[in-house]
Amino acid sequence: MNVIYVGIVPPQHIIDEIKQLGSYMDNASLTFQKALVTGLDHWFPDMRIVSGIRVDCFPKVKKIYFKPEEYSHKGDVTKRDRFVGIVNLPILKRIFLFLDKRRSIKRMLSKDDQNIIVMYALPSSQLLAVATLRKKIYKSCLVIPDLPEYMSDKRGLLRAFAKSIDRKLINWAIRRIDTFALLSCHMAEKLPIDKKSWRVMEGIYNQKDSDIRPIDDYNHYRTIMYSGDLGLRYGIKDLLDAFELITDKNYRLLICGAGDGKELVQDVATQDSRVIYMGVVDREKVLSLQRSASVLVNPRKKTKEYTKYSFPSKTMEYLASGTPVIMHHLQSIPSEYDDYINYIESETSESLRNKIVDVCEHHYEESLIKAQRAALFIKEKKNAVVQSRIIVELIKSEKS
């Protein structure tokens, strides 16, 4: 098999440069794909990569052209992978991304072997590049982490029109893909996949994270921690309101991340010294803090429709930490996780406050035992090799 991965796994210096230029960086997506590629490398040692990267358009990012380059995702001297060039201007960006991705994939296709394409996410430039080469591809598998209609709260007639055109292109391309790995079973209801083969792969754990040690800075407090996107739609205000209902001075609320709820977090932190906003923190420090916290909270509510179609990436990260996890029982969470999560009874600030206090003060020892079992479950059942096998099985399944 000639296996080609198409997604976002660029050279590290590209990631560093784009961060320095002030662009938004989807760390959850990068983390997921690094783990996925680690697993796929186990099954397909000769796999090659065609990688792009998301970058905010000029003039927000004051660089118009990112040149393509050959590199090795394994860090060796072979340089068999390709980072595609980016013309960082509206509209032109997508056109040139499509052309360079298609050209790069076509060069990697074999005339003598079965060509297999594994893709991550739904950028139309990438999907169209693969769909227009489908006659040369034996089997394709698309990993879908989110549905485009639920990925942003931004509104506007022009944006809505552009998204409708983009969705038509995406649907056209999806009909030309063979198999699918979905992060929620409910995604199948919204996608034009008909009777094609699909499996749920709700997340993936990178075993390399197991070596990270806890930070002891806050272990003499009852520390509640939230890390990730501070978008208001993800419930950060509910967490702040619940914490306000806790009067005990021995509690601390630790928050890492950025988003449209950042100013609210900063305002609360100036009024309550127990609330500590750390801003955007590098991944290794976030994982260390998670391992030292008393509880980890995800306040995302299940009544929001989008939660049905997306498995929160932080769930697996939280559970792997060995720290008790508190969250709502989202529809996208498979039942096999129920033994490891402390679910909130109702979607009120009072209920969240009660669950935090109950775990921290009344049932902490048994919650720690549950958390330790959760970490073992994630590391053994959801690691990169195990989860990427789902894609291997889809590739080997009979064509629909």
C-alpha positions in Angstrom: 0.0 0.0 0.0 1.1 3.5 -0.8 -0.4 5.5 2.1 -0.5 9.3 2.1 -1.8 11.4 5.0 -3.3 14.8 4.1 -3.8 17.2 7.0 -1.9 19.6 9.3 1.4 18.1 10.6 3.9 20.8 9.4 7.5 21.2 10.4 7.9 22.6 13.9 9.6 25.8 12.7 6.4 26.6 10.6 4.3 26.3 13.7 6.7 28.5 15.7 6.7 31.2 13.0 3.0 31.4 12.7 2.6 31.7 16.4 5.1 34.5 16.4 3.2 36.2 13.6 0.1 36.3 15.9 -2.1 33.9 14.1 -4.7 31.8 15.8 -3.4 28.3 16.4 -5.7 25.3 16.8 -3.6 23.4 19.4 -6.3 20.7 19.9 -6.2 19.8 16.2 -2.4 19.8 16.1 -2.3 17.5 19.2 -4.9 15.1 17.7 -3.1 14.9 14.4 0.4 14.3 16.0 -1.1 11.4 17.9 -2.9 10.1 14.9 0.2 10.2 12.7 2.1 8.4 15.5 -0.4 5.6 15.4 -0.6 5.4 11.6 3.2 5.3 11.4 3.0 2.1 13.5 0.7 0.4 10.9 2.1 2.1 7.8 5.9 2.8 8.4 6.4 4.2 4.9 3.5 6.7 5.1 4.1 10.1 3.7 2.4 13.4 4.5 1.0 16.4 2.6 0.6 19.1 5.1 -0.9 22.6 5.2 -1.5 24.8 8.2 -4.3 27.3 9.2 -3.0 30.9 9.2 -5.0 34.1 9.6 -5.2 36.1 6.4 -3.1 39.2 5.6 -3.2 41.9 7.0 -3.8 40.3 10.4 -0.8 38.1 9.7 1.7 40.4 8.0 3.2 37.8 5.7 1.7 37.1 2.2 3.7 34.1 1.1 4.8 30.9 2.9 7.0 28.9 0.6 6.6 25.1 0.2 9.2 22.8 1.4 10.1 19.1 1.7 10.6 17.7 5.2 10.3 14.6 7.3 7.7 14.2 10.0 9.9 11.5 11.6 12.8 13.9 11.9 15.1 11.9 9.7 17.0 12.9 6.6 14.6 11.3 4.0 12.4 14.4 3.6 9.6 12.5 1.8 6.8 14.8 3.1 5.7 18.1 1.8 4.5 21.3 3.4 2.4 23.1 0.7 2.9 26.8 -0.1 0.4 29.4 1.1 -0.6 32.6 -0.7 -2.0 34.4 2.4 -4.7 36.5 0.7 -8.5 36.0 0.8 -9.9 33.7 -2.0 -6.4 33.3 -3.5 -5.4 31.3 -0.5 -7.9 28.6 -1.1 -7.3 28.4 -4.8 -3.5 28.0 -4.4 -3.9 25.6 -1.5 -6.1 23.4 -3.7 -3.6 23.5 -6.6 -0.5 22.8 -4.5 -2.2 20.1 -2.4 -3.5 18.4 -5.5 -0.1 18.6 -7.2 1.7 17.3 -4.1 -0.7 14.3 -3.7 -0.5 13.5 -7.4 3.3 13.4 -7.3 3.2 10.9 -4.4 0.7 8.6 -6.1 2.1 5.2 -7.2 1.5 3.6 -10.5 2.4 0.1 -9.2 0.8 0.0 -5.7 -2.6 0.6 -4.2 -2.9 4.3 -3.3 -4.5 5.0 0.1 -5.4 8.5 1.3 -6.1 9.4 4.9 -7.4 12.9 5.5 -8.2 15.0 8.6 -11.0 17.5 8.7 -13.1 19.3 6.1 -11.2 22.1 4.4 -12.6 22.2 0.9 -9.2 22.8 -0.7 -8.1 19.5 0.7 -11.2 17.5 0.0 -11.4 18.8 -3.6 -7.8 17.9 -4.2 -8.4 14.3 -3.2 -11.9 14.0 -4.8 -10.6 15.2 -8.2 -7.9 12.5 -8.1 -10.2 9.7 -7.0 -9.7 7.6 -10.2 -6.1 7.1 -9.2 -6.9 6.3 -5.5 -7.8 2.8 -4.4 -9.3 3.8 -1.0 -9.8 7.0 1.0 -10.6 7.6 4.6 -11.7 10.9 6.1 -11.4 11.7 9.8 -14.1 14.3 10.7 -13.6 16.1 14.0 -16.3 18.8 13.6 -19.1 19.7 11.3 -18.5 23.1 9.6 -21.9 24.5 10.5 -21.1 24.3 14.2 -17.5 25.5 14.1 -18.2 29.3 14.5 -20.7 31.7 16.1 -19.8 34.4 13.6 -22.8 35.8 11.6 -23.3 38.0 8.5 -25.0 37.6 5.1 -21.7 37.5 3.1 -20.2 34.9 5.5 -23.4 32.8 5.4 -23.4 32.9 1.6 -19.7 31.9 1.4 -20.3 29.1 3.9 -23.2 27.8 1.9 -21.1 27.6 -1.3 -18.3 25.9 0.7 -20.7 23.4 2.2 -21.9 22.4 -1.3 -18.3 21.8 -2.4 -17.6 19.8 0.8 -20.7 17.6 0.3 -19.7 17.0 -3.4 -16.3 15.9 -2.3 -17.6 13.8 0.6 -19.7 11.7 -1.8 -16.4 10.7 -3.5 -14.7 9.5 -0.3 -14.9 5.8 0.6 -14.8 5.6 4.4 -15.1 7.8 7.5 -13.9 8.0 11.1 -16.3 10.2 13.0 -15.8 11.8 16.5 -19.5 11.3 17.2 -22.0 8.8 15.9 -24.5 11.5 15.5 -22.4 13.1 12.7 -23.6 10.4 10.3 -27.1 12.0 10.5 -25.7 15.3 9.0 -23.3 14.0 6.4 -24.0 12.6 2.8 -22.2 9.3 3.5 -25.2 7.1 2.6 -24.3 3.5 3.3 -20.6 3.9 3.2 -18.4 2.4 6.0 -17.9 4.6 9.1 -16.7 4.1 12.6 -16.5 6.3 15.7 -13.0 7.4 16.8 -14.0 9.9 19.5 -10.4 10.8 20.3 -6.8 9.7 20.5 -4.2 9.7 23.3 -0.6 10.3 22.6 1.4 8.0 24.9 4.3 10.4 24.9 2.3 12.6 27.3 2.5 10.0 30.0 6.0 11.2 31.0 4.9 14.7 32.1 5.1 15.3 35.8 2.8 17.4 38.0 3.5 21.0 39.1 3.2 21.3 42.9 2.5 25.1 43.0 -1.2 24.7 44.0 -1.3 21.3 45.7 -2.0 22.9 49.1 -5.3 24.3 47.8 -8.5 22.6 46.5 -7.7 23.6 42.9 -10.4 23.5 40.1 -8.9 23.8 36.7 -10.2 24.6 33.2 -7.9 24.6 30.1 -8.9 25.3 26.5 -11.0 27.6 24.4 -12.5 30.4 26.5 -15.4 30.9 24.0 -18.5 31.9 25.9 -20.5 29.2 24.2 -18.3 26.6 25.9 -19.7 27.6 29.4 -16.8 29.5 30.9 -19.3 32.0 32.5 -21.2 29.1 34.2 -17.9 27.9 35.7 -17.2 31.4 37.0 -20.7 31.7 38.4 -20.4 28.3 40.1 -17.1 29.2 41.7 -18.5 32.4 43.0 -21.0 30.3 45.0 -18.0 28.6 46.8 -17.0 30.8 49.7 -14.2 28.6 51.1 -11.0 30.6 50.9 -9.0 27.3 50.4 -10.3 26.9 46.9 -8.5 28.1 43.7 -9.8 28.3 40.1 -7.1 28.0 37.6 -7.9 29.0 34.0 -5.7 28.6 30.9 -6.6 29.6 27.3 -8.0 32.4 25.2 -11.3 33.3 23.5 -14.2 35.7 23.6 -14.6 35.0 27.3 -11.1 36.1 28.2 -12.1 39.6 29.4 -14.8 38.2 31.6 -12.3 35.8 33.2 -9.8 38.7 33.7 -12.5 40.9 35.3 -13.5 38.2 37.7 -9.8 37.5 38.5 -9.3 41.1 39.5 -12.3 40.9 41.9 -11.6 37.4 43.4 -7.9 36.6 44.2 -8.8 32.9 44.2 -9.3 33.0 40.4 -6.0 32.7 38.6 -6.0 33.4 34.9 -2.7 32.1 33.3 -3.4 33.1 29.7 -2.2 30.8 26.8 0.2 28.3 28.3 2.3 25.8 26.4 0.9 22.3 26.2 3.5 20.6 28.5 2.8 23.1 31.3 -1.0 22.6 30.9 -0.6 18.9 31.2 1.6 19.3 34.3 -1.0 21.6 35.9 -3.8 19.1 35.1 -1.9 16.4 37.0 -1.6 18.6 40.1 -5.2 20.0 40.2 -7.9 18.7 42.6 -10.5 18.5 39.8 -10.8 19.3 36.1 -14.0 20.9 34.9 -15.5 21.1 31.4 -18.7 23.3 31.7 -19.9 22.7 28.2 -23.7 22.2 28.3 -25.5 19.3 26.5 -28.5 21.5 25.6 -26.3 23.2 22.9 -27.0 21.4 19.6 -23.4 21.4 18.5 -22.4 19.2 21.5 -24.2 16.3 19.9 -21.9 16.4 16.9 -18.5 16.9 18.5 -16.5 15.0 21.1 -14.6 17.5 23.3 -10.9 16.9 22.8 -10.1 17.9 26.4 -12.2 15.0 27.7 -9.6 12.4 26.8 -6.8 14.8 27.9 -8.5 15.4 31.2 -9.1 11.7 31.9 -5.6 10.7 31.0 -4.3 13.0 33.8 -5.4 10.8 36.7 -7.3 13.8 38.1 -11.1 13.6 38.8 -13.1 15.0 35.9 -16.4 16.9 36.2 -18.6 17.6 33.2 -22.1 17.4 31.7 -23.3 14.1 30.2 -23.0 15.2 26.5 -24.7 13.1 23.9 -21.5 12.6 22.0 -19.8 10.8 24.9 -20.0 6.9 24.4 -21.4 4.9 27.4 -18.0 3.3 28.0 -16.8 6.6 29.5 -19.6 6.7 32.1 -17.7 4.9 34.8 -14.9 7.5 34.7 -16.6 10.9 34.7 -18.3 12.7 37.5 -21.4 14.0 35.7 -23.2 17.2 36.8 -26.9 16.6 37.7 -28.4 19.6 35.9 -27.3 22.6 33.8 -27.3 25.2 36.6 -24.4 27.0 38.3 -25.7 25.6 41.6 -25.5 22.1 40.4 -22.0 22.6 39.1 -21.0 24.1 42.4 -22.5 21.2 44.3 -20.7 18.6 42.2 -17.3 20.4 42.7 -17.8 20.5 46.5 -19.1 17.0 46.6 -16.0 15.6 44.7 -13.5 17.8 46.6 -14.9 17.5 50.1 -17.1 14.4 50.5 -16.0 11.8 48.0 -12.4 12.7 47.1 -10.7 9.4 47.8 -13.2 7.4 45.7 -13.0 10.1 43.0 -9.3 9.7 42.9 -9.6 5.9 42.5 -12.1 6.5 39.6 -9.6 9.0 38.1 -6.8 6.5 38.2 -8.9 3.9 36.5 -9.8 6.5 33.9 -6.2 7.2 33.2 -5.5 3.5 32.7 -8.6 3.2 30.4 -7.4 6.0 28.2 -3.8 4.9 28.0 -4.6 1.2 27.3 -7.8 1.5 25.2 -7.5 4.9 23.5 -3.8 5.2 22.7 -2.5 6.1 19.2 -1.9 2.6 18.0 -5.3 1.2 19.2 -7.3 4.2 17.8 -5.5 4.4 14.5 -6.3 0.7 14.0 -9.9 1.9 13.3 -8.7 3.6 10.2 -6.7 0.5 9.2 -9.9 -1.6 9.5 -11.9 0.9 7.4 -9.2 0.8 4.7 -9.3 -3.0 4.6 -13.1 -3.2 4.6 -14.9 -4.0 1.4 -15.8 -1.1 -0.8 -19.5 0.0 -0.5 
